[in-house]
Amino acid sequence: MSQATLYVLAAAAIIGAGVHGLLTAAHLMRKLLCLNLLGGGVFLLLVALAGRSGEAPDPVPQALVLTGIVVAVSMTAFALGLLDRLARVAGDTRLDVDDDDD
């Protein structure tokens, strides 16, 4: 098994864990962490696909990953600020499903 195949499989596992967490988590902080995990998996996949056998890696996907990391950090900081405001106003940051006993 080549190193690139191992990276692609690891990226697929990380992306899968992130998607699973986004779909199942009720707490918004956990959803934010899963979104960051999903982004990390995509970044790993881009870097793995940028490599060429025996040649220098393609610099364009590496630049995209670097830019994506900066955007992800900014988005995370903004989302944490929104979560803090929501926690202060509403008192809770969970997404509750309708709790009716119908």
Secondary structure by P-SEA (a helix, b strand, c coil): ccaaaaaaaaaaaaaaaaaaaaaccccaaaaaaaaaaaaaaaaaaaaaaaccccccccaaaaaaaaaaaaaaaaaaaaaaaaaaaaaaaccccccccccccc
